[in-house]
Amino acid sequence: MSETANVCDIVIFGGHGDLSLRKLIPALYHLCSDGYVAPTSRIIATSRHEVSREEHLALVKEKLQLFLKEGCFEEAHWESFARQLEVVTVDLGVEESYGALAAMLGEQPDRDRVNYLSTAPTFFGPICKALNHWGLITPVSRVVLEKPIGRDLASSQEINDEVALYFEEQAIFRIDHYLGKDTVQNILALRFSNMLFMPLWNGQDIDHIQITAAESVGLEGRHSYYEDYGAFRDMIQNHLMQLLCLVAMEPPCSLEADSIRDEKVKVLRSLRPFASSDVSEKTVRGRYTAGIINAEKVPGYLEEGVPPDSTTETFAAVRAEVDNWRWQGVPFYLRTGKRMSKRYTEIVVQFKEVPYQIFANKGRCISPNRLVIMLQPEESIKLKIMTKIPGLSEQMHLREMALDLNIPENAPRTPEAYERLLLDVIRNNATLFMRRDEVEAAWRWADPILEEWEGGAVGLKSYAAGTDGPTAAIAMIERDGRSWYEEH
């Protein structure tokens, strides 16, 4: 049991959607089972269709057994959790249909309320307007916005303006599930609690930084969404930008939410803007063709039900630069793609080479030190260093070894990202959520790139499914005398 069992009502708009059933409900099951959410709290799912409570419980139980890790579903916990579950029919775009929800919430009018908008962003404004119409926004109400928040600066501002008509900024939680991962939060611990790293974390000692988010899957039924957004908007403008901020930010004066977010905004505002001439040289966009993944043939993007004249990218790579004293001259290489050879997300901080080589090492290279932070499929942190190979040879020979900073295998279950983030919303702790000025600063940097792409400045490069992206991405980094880190 936790030290505090929080009492609240959690309303999931889009409660029968994939995100809710795959991520949100399992996270709440764990939070309730572990005692972080009081058993008197209610978890209310909205559905467009008339669904009985019995049908709702049967669906939730089925999905929990499917999506929870093996051994995590327990009948005793389920019986307790099921008592907290409710379902109500709501047509999100019709204010009159919120009456049943208003009646249900009116039974506990003074409770903290978390409104989780697991819907398309076009519904964010109408949902908030309807909540206000029915008097359901109280001083202890909060709203959670899922990405994407717009597809450019103008549409992002429009969505945020709509929500801001009804919720104060401190009550708006813009979620990025990457920030809920323990290893991502560990970046702050590594950087700001270890003197080993603090004096080396700058352009004098770090050569470059790579951030990669690779997926082996294709569209998975998200055709319409992906056609509207593409790889850059889907991953780089938000997830990878947030990781860059945590790696590059200055030490905050405290762990208060705004103290950390202030430093992240400074990084985003320090990103070097892209001139038209930079885009073709420092960005790459690609699209996968048919190939082989896990010994199985998979179709190309244009064969997966998208329009034949589609110009959407499934791969994007960018060479970004942060113009400040700490990072001047250090490139940040960002890349993401679908249907790549493996599924992984990692940050590689590569330090500079030693200034003079005294080891012969049989012609083998002396590798520069690297800090490798793996976020998925497993979370791990490794520091790659050079050490002596044991033996009696006359000359000393070296090899690269990894100092393993991972959680021991026998440690308790590591909470999923959505558990951390949902609990922080319940606790009203906004540290791991994006403030409006963060979102807008990221779009201001991204918009010129996207405008050039949409104007045809950078053509789509093909890559076969099951590979690591187009060769143009390799050429982009090798022009700087560097290579993508592929050891995972």
N, C-alpha and C positions, 0 to 999 in steps of 0.2 A: 504493500500500500504506500501511496505517496504521503507527503507531509500534509497536503491540503487536497481535499476533494472539491473541485469547483462545481458549483450549481449554475446551470444555464440552460437556455433553449437554443438548439442549433437547427436552423432551417436550411436545407439544401435545395436550392432551386435547380431543377434538372436532376432530381434525386434518383431517377431511373436511368440516367445516362451512363456512358462507359466510365468516365472519370469518377463519378460517385461510387459506382459499384466495384470498380477495380481498385481505387485508392482511398477515397474518403471514408467509406463505411468500414473497410478493414482497419484503417488508422483509428477510427473512433472505437471500434471493438477492442483494440489493444488499450487505448486510453481508459476506457471504462473498466476493462478487466484488471488493469494495473492500479486502479483506484485514483486516477488523476481527474476523472469526471464522476461526480456523485451519481448514485443510482436513481436519484429523483430527477435528474436532468432528462430532457426530452430531445430526441433526434427526429426531426420532422422532415420527411422527403416530400417534395411536390411532384405530382405526375400530371401530364396533360390528359391522360385517360382515366376513367373511373376505375379504381382498383380498391378491392376490399383490403382491410388490414391483414387478414389471413393470407391473401395472395401476396401482399407486400412482404410479410414475414417469410413466406416460402421462398420468394425470389432472393431476398437478402441472405438467407441461410445457404441457399444453393451457391451464390456468388462468393460468400465467405469461405466455404469449403473448397471452392475452386481457386481463389486468389490468395488466401493466407498460406504462409509457408508451412511445410509439412510439420505436423505435430502441434501447431498453434491453435487449432480449433478444438475447443473443449465444450462438451454438451452443457456442463454446469455453468460455464461463463455465458454460453449462448442463451440459456434460459433467463439469466439476469439481464443480459443485453437486450433481449427481445422485448422485455417489459418497457424499455425506454423508447422503442421505435413507434413512430406514427407515420401515417401517410395522408395526404390531402390533395384533392384535385384542384389544380390551378392552371388556367390558360394564361401564360406569362404576359401576353400582350393585351389582355382584357381586364381592366380594373375591377369590373363587377364580379369576376370569378374569384377574387381574393377573400370573399366573405367567410368561407369555411376556415381559412387560415386565421383570419382575424378573431373568429370565435375561439379557436383553439388556443391562440396566444393570449387571449383575454382571460383565460383561466389563471394565468400567472403573470399579471401585468407588470410586476416590479422586477422580474428576473433579467439578468444580463441576456442579451440576444445576439447571436451570431448569424448573420444572413450570408450564406455562402452562395455566390452566383456562379454555379457550374453550368454556364450557358454560353451561347454566342454573345459577343460584345454588343450586338445590336439590341439585346434585351436589357443591358445594364441600366440604361436610363428609364425605360418603362417600368422595370421592377421597382426601382427606387421611388418613382413617382407613385406607383400603386401602394407601396408601403406607407408613404406619406399620406395618401388619400384616405387610407383606413386607420390612420393614427397609430401605426405600428412602429414608428421610429421614436424611441425613447432616449433619454440621456445615457443609457447604458446599452445602446444598440451599436453594433459594428457591422460593417459590410466587407466581404472578401471578394476581390475581383481576380478572376483567372485571366491569364494571358490568352490571346494577344489583346493588348489595349491599343487598338488602332493599327493601321498599316503604314502610317506616316505621321509626321508631327501634327498636321492639321486635324486628321481624324482622331488622333490620340487626345488632343486638346478638346475636341468636341465631346468625346465620351466622358472625359474627366469633368468637363463643365457640367454635363447633365447630372452626374453623380453628386457633384459638389453643391447642387441646388438643394439637396436633401440631407447630406452627411457632411459633417466637418472633416477636415483633412486628417485629424488624429483618429477618426473613427473609420478611415478607409485603409484597408489592408490589401495592397497589390502583391499577389503571391508569385514567387518564382521557386518551384520545388527544389531546384538545385541548392538553394541556400539552406534548406533543411537538412542536408546531409552532414553527418558528424565530421567527415573529413574536410568539407568546405569550411566549417566553423573552426576546425583545427588549424587552418591557415593562420587565423588570428593568434592562436596559442603559440604556434611555431614562431611566428614573426615577432611577437611582442612579449614573450616570456622567456626567450632563450638568447642569451648574449652571444652565443655562437653565430647566430644568423644576423642579428641586428646590424653590426658594422659592415657586413658583406652585402647587404640588400640594397644595391645601387648600381649605377652604370659603370663604376670603376672596376667592379668585381664580377658582375653578371654580364655575359655575352649576349644572350637573348632569351626569350620566353616563348614557349609554344603552348597553345591551348587547343585541344582537339576533342570534338564530340562526334564519334563515328557510330553509325547505325548499320546493321546488316539487313534490317527489314525494309520493305518498300512502303507503299501508301497505306496499307492496312485499312482500306475502306474510307480513308479521309480525303477522297478525291477533290471534293469541292473546297474544303478548307485549304488543302495544299496548293491548289491552283491559285487561290487568292493571295497566298503568303509566300510560299517558296522557302528554300533553305535559309537564306539570309535573315528574313524577318522572323522565321520560326525559331531560329537558334542563336544566331550571332548577335542580333540587336538586343537580346535580353539575357539569355543564359550565359553566353560566353562573355558578354560585356560585364555581367555581375562578377564572374570569376576574375576577369582582368582587374576590376576595381579592388577586390580583396587582396590580390597580389601586389598591386601598385600603390595602394593608399598609404598616406602618412599615419603615424600612430595617433589614434583618437585620444582625447583627454580623459575619456572614461568609456565604459561599456553601455552608457545610455544610448537609446535608439538614435536620437538626432545627432549625437556626437559621432557615431559611426557613419551615419548616412551623410553627414556634412563632408566627411573625408572622401566618401565615394563620389559625391557630386563634383568635388574638386578634380578628381581623376578624369571624369567624363568631360569636364570643361577644358581639361588640358590636352585632350586628344587632338592631334594635329588634323585640321580640316583637309578634306580631299579636294584638290583642284581637278579640273576636268582632265588635265594631262596626266595626273597621278593614277586615275582609276584603271586605265588599261595596263599599267605597269605593276600596280600593287594589289590588284584584285583578280580573282579567277572565279568564273561560274561554269558549272558543268551539269550534265544530265546523264543518268545511267542508261545503258542499252542492255540488251539481253546478256545473260552470263550464267555463271555457276556459283552457288553458295551452298556450303555444306553438302557437296556432291550432288546437288539437285539443280536442274535448269530453272531459271527464273526469267520472267519477261522483262522487257525494257519499259521505261516510264510511259512511252507513248502507246504501249500495248496494254496498259492497265486501266483503260476506260477514260482517259483524259482527252480533251479535244485534240485533233491531229495537228492543229496549228499552234499548240501550246508553246510558249516561250519561257515557262517556269523552270528555274534551276533546282536541282536536287543536291547540288554540291556548291559550296562557296568557301573561298579562302581569301584572307585579307592580311596585308602587312600593315599593322597599326603602329603609331608612334605617340608617346606621351611627352609633351613638351613641358618639362619642368626640370629642376636641378637634379633630382634623384635619377631620372630615367632618360636624360638626354643621350641620344645615340644608341639606345637599346631597342631593337625592334620586337614587337609582339606579333607573333604569327598565329592567326586564328583560322581554324578550318572545321567544317562540318559537312557531312554527307550521308545520304541514304544508300542502301545496297552496297556498302563497303565490305571489306574482307572480314572484319570483326566488329563486334559491338564493344566500344569502350569510350570512356571520357577521361581525359587526363590533362594535368598541367605539368610541363617540364620546365624547370628553371635550370638553365645551363650556365655554369660559371665559366670564366675565362680560363684559357690554358695557362699552365705554369710558364713564367717568362723565359726560362732556360732549361733545357733538357739534359740531365746528367746520366740517365739510364739508357743503356744500349737496347735492352729488352728484345733481342732477337728480331729486330725490325718491326715488331708489333707496335701499334700506336699506343701512346699514353692518352687515355681518354680523359676529357675534362670532367670535373665533378658535376653531377646532376642531382637535383632534388626532384623526384618523380612522385607526383601526387595523383593517385588513381581514384576516380570517383565511382566508376562502374565498369564492368559488372560487379566487381568487388571493390571495397574501399580499402586503400592502403597508402602508406607513405614510405618511400625508400630513398636513402641518400647513397648515391653511387660514388665510391671512392676507389683510389688505387692502393693496392697492398702487395707485399712481397709474396711470390710463390714459394712455398716451403721446398727446401732442398739444399744440396751441398755444391751447387754449381759455382764456378769461380766468379761469374758475373751475377749481379742481382737482377732478377727478372720480376716483372710486375704483372698483376692482373686486376681487372675491375671486380670489386665486391660490393654488395649492397648491405648497408646498415638498415635493418628492418625495424621500422617504427610502428608496426601494425598492432592492432588489438590482439591479445592472445586468443587462441582458438577456443579455449575453455571459458572465455568471458561471457557474461550474460548477453542475451539477445540485443543486438544493436537496433534501436528504434528506427523505423522508416522515416523518410524525410517529411511526409505529410503528418506523421504523429507530432513531430517537433513543431511544425508550423501551425497545425490546428490548436495545439496546446498553447502556443504563444498568443494566438488570437483570443482564445478563451481567457488567458491571463491578462490580455490587453497590453502585450509587449510587442512593439512594432519593430524591434531591432532588425529582424531578418526580412523585412518587407520593404518594398520600394516606395519612396516618397515621390510625389508628383514631379518635382523638379529633376529627380533622377531619370524618370521615364522620358521626360521631354529633352533632357540633355543628351540622352542616348539617341533619340530620334534626330536631333539636330546634327549629330555626327553621321548618322546612317543615311539621311535623306539625299545628300549629294551623290553618294555612291549609287543608290537605287535609281535616282533620276538619270544618271549616265547610263546605267544598265538598260533602263526602259527606253532610252533614246538610241540604243544599239551600239554604244561605245565598246562594249565587251561582249563578244559572241559566246554562245554556249559551246563548251568543249565536251566531247563524248568520253565516257569511260565505261568499261564493261562492268556489269554487276559482279561483285566478288573481288574487285580490286580496290586500291586505296585512292581512287579519284583520278582526275585527268593529269596527264604528264605536265600540263601547264602549271599546276600547283607545285610540282617538283622543281620546274624551271624557275618559278618565282623565288623560292627560297635559296636555290643553288646559285642564282645570280649574286647573292650576298656571300657566297662561299660557305653556306650552311646546308644541313640536310634535316628532313623530318625524322624525328625520333620514332622508331618502329619496334622497339623491343618491349613487348608486353604479352 
